[in-house]
């Protein structure tokens, strides 16, 4: 079930060998876990030297990232009649419950990864903890739609460039399905679909999820969305307790229902947020 959960997360993707690529999973041995991370990028790491030189240390600084276990939970009800009619694995009921519960929890975790406000939730990448570090590109003061005349994929190209200029390698573009669709429908003057340029093409189509809101505020607009370019392998997923699903037979017995309680204890961390880039103010068509 944990693999189902990980496979459903927005920052993950299937590798050619079937492996699940994405965030670094850190096993948390306690409620607060400290993990090492570069707190600032490095310059002058290496140099050519003569015989018996006096070396000058580089400017890279090693820091600590604190992970704090937060709990995401879900409770779902199933009628006892349905349970009896599909006893055991008949009809795939058990797999259906496991799969959909994992998807529900993954969606909750994804929403926190982007918009989490701290406290009971993890600190999200778009929240105040990381907003001062995250690189950004704005479509326009009040948002704007993609325009072929201005370069249909230009903002994605700029975001990829910013990540690479920060000495990182993006693993993909992540956004709302409506953003991907709006960009893909761009037509040139000959009414042919516009293809993404060479730097964007390896990441197109992007990975999409509706956890990316399409009601963000950008100036006078409240119908904007975002896109994110980053190296997902730099994201840390702290895992204190993997996904647990428990069957509760008595809690809702007077309703002739069985409850399925699911929870996971984890945290998100983005120690390399300065190498990620968010495209803001995207109006979809």
LINQUIFEN-V111107 format. One record per helix or strand. SS is the DSSP state (hx for helix, st for strand). FROM is the first residue (numbers start at 1). TO is the last residue. Records with the same first field share a line. If there is no record, write none. Layout:
BEGIN
SS = FROM-TO ; FROM-TO
END
This chain:
BEGIN
hx = 2-8 ; 80-85 ; 90-115 ; 128-131 ; 148-150 ; 154-165 ; 177-184 ; 198-201 ; 232-234 ; 253-255 ; 273-275
st = 13-14 ; 20-21 ; 24-27 ; 32-40 ; 61-68 ; 70-79 ; 117-117 ; 123-123 ; 135-138 ; 144-144 ; 172-175 ; 187-187 ; 193-193 ; 207-208 ; 216-218 ; 221-230 ; 236-248 ; 257-269 ; 277-283
END
